Amino acid sequence: MKKLISLLVAALVLTLAVGCGKADAKKSDSSSKELSVVTTIFPEYDWVKQIVGDTSEADITMLLDNGVDLHSYQPNADDIIKISDCDVFIYVGGESDEWVDDVLKEATNKDMVVINLLETLGNRIKEEEVVEGMQGEEEEEDADEEEEGPEYDEHVWLSLKNSSVLVQAIADGIAKADPDNKDAYEKNAAAYIKQLQDLDAKYEDAVANAGTKTLLFGDRFPFRYLVDDYKLDYYAAFVGCSAETEASFETITFLAGKVDELGLKNIMQIESADGRIAQTIIDNTKNKNQTVLTMDSMQSVTAQHVADGANYLAIMEKNLEILKQALQ
């Protein structure tokens, strides 16, 4: 399958490059000095905006701009062309981004700066884990298929500590692509990293003063990095990258039992949930009076949200307020 995808990408890039030759030349004449940065997801996009600021004219693209989930996204023809000749390309680098290798092999800009978030974090990344009571994904195993390596949790942006590291790496990459503005990029990044660290300290303080140290998600759980940062415990219906939408009777029963055992007042979910699983858990507890709270994993941010002013720090600040309620 990967070979087929690679051939399709190569054919597509060649066809579009030939067919759009005049348009590309025109673009080169009019915007040759403009820094071009392509990002896959919203956090990367917003970090680049903060680093660039008003330092230079920059064309910044967010590929997943219509709420498509990272785990199911596939680039279209326009996306491939944008990546192919950009100055800086930033992507997460997990299993969901397997398509990237084929696209980069056919890139026309051989000087492109490529930043893979997982590679940047190195040994800070974590494998996905299935905790007690969590429902594993149903997978069809092919006896002829080669054994795959570990599956890493891709939601690295939900750690403020990771974000500081990633912002610095992105700033370094942008400065490499546009060395004339290096000092400004470094200054902007340093100021922004200070804001990330200040917010991280607020999270530390909130957890230190919390009445409980356990979160329970009636949903997927993309917040592994966040809970590990602050040494919180958690239970959840599914792992963060799960495609499951229906929880089993055993999963519901276990989670409802944990709510009763720990005396939890809140059931958590992420922004894209319809609330059915969380409510079913509540309906199976003794008191049936828990509140459903929603934390934003930033996997559903659209171009319209960005136009309306959405930014990474504001969302993480709102998540902090929700976390304080959940840990009462």
C-alpha positions in Angstrom: 0.0 0.0 0.0 2.8 2.4 0.9 4.4 1.8 -2.5 1.1 2.6 -4.2 0.7 5.8 -2.3 4.3 6.8 -3.2 3.7 6.2 -6.9 0.4 8.2 -6.7 2.2 11.1 -5.0 5.0 11.1 -7.5 2.6 11.1 -10.4 0.5 13.9 -8.8 3.4 16.2 -8.1 4.8 15.7 -11.6 1.5 16.3 -13.2 0.7 19.4 -11.2 4.2 20.8 -11.5 4.0 20.5 -15.3 0.4 21.7 -15.6 1.0 24.7 -13.3 4.4 25.8 -14.6 3.3 29.3 -15.6 1.4 29.9 -12.4 4.5 28.7 -10.4 6.7 31.1 -12.3 4.4 34.0 -11.7 4.3 33.2 -8.0 8.1 33.1 -7.9 8.3 36.6 -9.4 5.8 38.1 -7.0 6.6 36.3 -3.7 10.1 35.1 -3.9 11.0 37.0 -0.6 8.0 35.7 1.3 8.8 33.0 3.9 6.5 30.0 3.4 5.7 27.7 6.3 3.3 24.8 6.2 2.0 23.2 9.3 -0.3 20.2 9.7 -2.2 21.1 12.9 -3.4 24.1 14.8 -0.8 24.2 17.7 2.1 24.2 15.2 0.3 27.0 13.2 -0.2 29.2 16.2 3.3 28.7 17.5 4.7 29.8 14.1 2.5 32.9 14.2 3.9 33.8 17.7 7.5 33.3 16.5 7.1 35.2 13.3 5.0 38.0 14.8 5.2 41.1 12.6 8.9 40.5 11.9 8.4 39.4 8.3 5.9 38.8 5.6 5.2 35.1 5.9 2.7 32.7 4.2 1.7 30.3 7.0 -0.6 27.4 6.2 -2.5 25.1 8.5 -3.4 22.0 6.5 -6.0 20.6 8.9 -8.2 23.7 8.8 -11.7 22.2 8.6 -11.8 20.1 11.7 -10.6 16.9 10.1 -9.1 14.6 12.7 -5.3 14.2 12.6 -5.7 10.4 12.6 -7.8 10.3 9.5 -6.3 13.2 7.4 -4.9 12.6 4.0 -3.4 15.5 1.9 -5.2 16.6 -1.3 -3.4 17.9 -4.4 -3.2 21.5 -3.2 -1.8 20.3 0.1 0.9 18.3 -1.6 2.0 21.3 -3.8 2.1 23.6 -0.8 4.3 21.2 1.1 6.5 20.5 -2.0 7.9 24.0 -2.4 7.6 25.6 1.1 10.6 26.8 3.1 9.6 25.1 6.4 7.3 22.1 6.9 6.2 21.1 10.4 4.3 17.9 11.3 3.7 15.6 14.2 5.5 12.6 12.9 3.4 9.7 14.3 1.5 6.9 12.7 -1.1 9.3 11.5 1.6 11.1 9.4 2.9 8.1 7.4 1.9 9.9 4.2 4.6 12.5 4.8 7.6 10.5 3.8 6.2 9.9 0.3 5.3 13.6 -0.1 8.8 14.8 1.0 10.6 12.4 -1.4 9.0 14.3 -4.2 9.5 17.8 -2.8 10.8 20.4 -5.3 12.5 22.5 -2.6 15.5 20.4 -1.6 16.5 23.1 1.0 13.3 22.8 2.9 13.6 22.8 6.7 11.6 19.9 8.0 10.5 19.6 11.7 9.1 16.4 13.0 7.7 17.0 16.5 8.2 13.5 17.8 11.8 13.3 16.6 12.4 16.7 18.1 11.2 15.5 21.5 13.3 12.3 21.4 13.0 10.3 24.6 10.3 12.6 25.9 7.7 10.9 23.8 5.5 8.2 25.2 4.0 5.0 23.9 0.3 4.7 24.0 -0.9 2.8 27.0 -4.0 0.8 27.9 -4.8 1.4 31.5 -7.1 -0.7 33.7 -10.7 -0.7 32.4 -9.8 0.9 29.1 -11.3 -0.6 26.0 -8.7 -1.7 23.4 -9.2 -1.2 19.7 -10.4 -4.0 17.6 -7.8 -4.8 15.1 -7.7 -7.4 12.3 -4.3 -9.0 12.3 -2.8 -10.2 9.1 -0.5 -13.1 9.5 1.6 -12.0 6.5 2.0 -8.5 7.8 5.3 -7.6 9.4 5.3 -6.9 13.1 5.0 -3.2 13.7 7.0 -1.2 16.2 5.5 0.7 19.2 2.7 3.1 18.6 3.5 6.5 20.1 1.1 8.9 21.6 1.0 11.8 19.1 -0.7 14.4 21.3 2.6 16.0 22.4 1.2 19.6 22.1 -1.0 19.1 25.2 2.1 19.3 27.4 3.2 22.8 28.1 6.7 21.5 28.9 6.9 19.8 25.5 5.6 23.0 23.9 8.4 25.0 25.2 10.9 22.6 23.6 9.0 22.5 20.4 8.6 26.3 20.1 12.4 26.7 20.4 13.0 24.0 17.8 10.6 25.6 15.4 12.1 29.1 16.0 15.5 27.6 15.2 14.1 26.1 12.0 12.5 29.3 10.8 15.7 31.2 11.6 17.6 28.7 9.4 15.2 29.3 6.5 15.2 33.1 7.0 18.6 34.0 8.7 18.1 37.7 8.0 15.4 37.8 10.7 17.1 35.4 13.1 17.4 37.8 16.1 13.8 38.8 15.9 12.6 35.2 15.8 14.7 34.3 18.8 13.4 37.2 20.7 9.8 36.4 19.9 10.3 32.7 20.8 11.9 33.6 24.1 9.0 35.8 25.1 6.5 33.2 24.1 8.3 30.4 25.9 8.2 32.5 29.1 4.4 32.7 28.7 4.3 28.9 28.3 6.4 28.4 31.4 4.3 30.8 33.5 1.2 28.9 32.5 2.9 25.6 33.3 3.6 27.0 36.8 -0.1 27.7 37.2 -0.9 24.1 36.3 1.6 22.9 38.9 0.0 25.1 41.6 -3.5 24.1 40.7 -2.7 20.4 41.0 -0.7 20.9 44.2 -3.8 22.4 45.8 -6.3 19.9 44.3 -8.7 17.8 46.4 -8.4 14.8 44.1 -5.6 13.7 41.8 -7.6 11.5 39.4 -9.4 12.3 36.1 -11.9 10.0 34.5 -12.7 10.4 30.8 -15.8 8.9 29.2 -14.1 9.3 25.9 -10.8 9.1 24.1 -7.9 10.2 26.2 -5.4 12.4 24.4 -4.1 14.1 27.6 -1.5 11.5 28.6 1.4 14.0 28.4 -0.5 16.6 30.5 -1.4 14.2 33.3 2.1 12.8 33.4 3.5 16.3 33.6 1.6 16.9 36.9 1.6 13.3 38.2 -2.2 12.8 37.9 -3.9 9.5 37.6 -6.5 8.8 35.0 -9.1 6.3 33.7 -10.6 6.5 30.3 -12.8 4.6 27.8 -10.3 4.6 25.0 -6.7 5.5 24.1 -6.1 8.9 22.5 -5.8 7.7 19.0 -8.7 5.3 19.1 -11.3 5.2 16.4 -13.8 3.5 18.7 -17.1 5.4 19.3 -19.1 2.8 21.3 -18.0 1.8 24.8 -18.7 -1.8 25.9 -20.8 -2.7 28.9 -17.7 -3.8 30.7 -16.0 -0.5 30.1 -19.0 1.5 31.2 -19.5 -0.6 34.3 -15.8 -0.3 35.3 -15.7 3.5 34.9 -19.0 4.0 36.7 -17.6 1.8 39.6 -14.4 4.0 39.7 -16.5 7.1 39.9 -18.3 5.7 43.0 -15.1 4.3 44.5 -13.2 7.5 44.2 -16.2 9.8 44.9 -15.6 11.7 41.7 -17.9 14.7 41.0 -17.1 15.1 37.3 -16.8 13.0 34.2 -14.5 14.3 31.5 -14.7 14.3 27.7 -13.0 16.1 24.8 -14.4 18.8 22.6 -15.7 16.6 19.7 -17.7 14.2 22.0 -21.5 14.0 21.8 -21.7 13.3 25.5 -23.4 9.9 25.2 -20.6 7.8 26.8 -20.1 10.3 29.7 -23.9 10.4 30.4 -24.1 6.6 30.3 -21.4 6.4 32.9 -23.2 8.8 35.1 -26.5 6.9 34.7 -24.7 3.8 36.0 -23.3 5.4 39.2 -25.0 5.3 42.5 -25.7 9.1 42.8 -26.1 9.9 39.1 -25.4 13.5 39.8 -21.9 14.1 38.3 -21.1 17.0 36.0 -19.7 16.5 32.5 -16.7 18.7 31.8 -15.0 19.2 28.5 -11.3 19.7 27.9 -10.1 21.0 24.5 -7.5 18.7 22.8 -7.2 21.2 19.9 -8.0 18.5 17.4 -11.1 20.2 16.0 -9.8 23.7 15.5 -10.9 25.1 12.2 -9.8 28.1 10.0 -12.9 29.9 11.3 -11.9 29.4 14.9 -8.5 30.9 14.0 -10.2 33.8 12.3 -12.3 34.3 15.4 -9.1 34.6 17.5 -8.4 31.1 18.8 -4.9 30.7 20.1 -2.9 27.9 21.8 -2.3 29.8 25.1 -6.0 30.8 25.5 -7.2 27.2 25.0 -4.7 25.9 27.5 -5.7 28.6 30.0 -9.3 27.5 29.6 -8.3 23.9 30.0 -6.7 24.9 33.3 -9.9 26.3 34.6 -11.7 23.1 33.6 -9.0 21.0 35.3 -9.4 23.0 38.5 -13.1 22.1 38.5 -12.4 18.5 37.8 -9.9 18.1 40.6 -12.1 19.7 43.3 
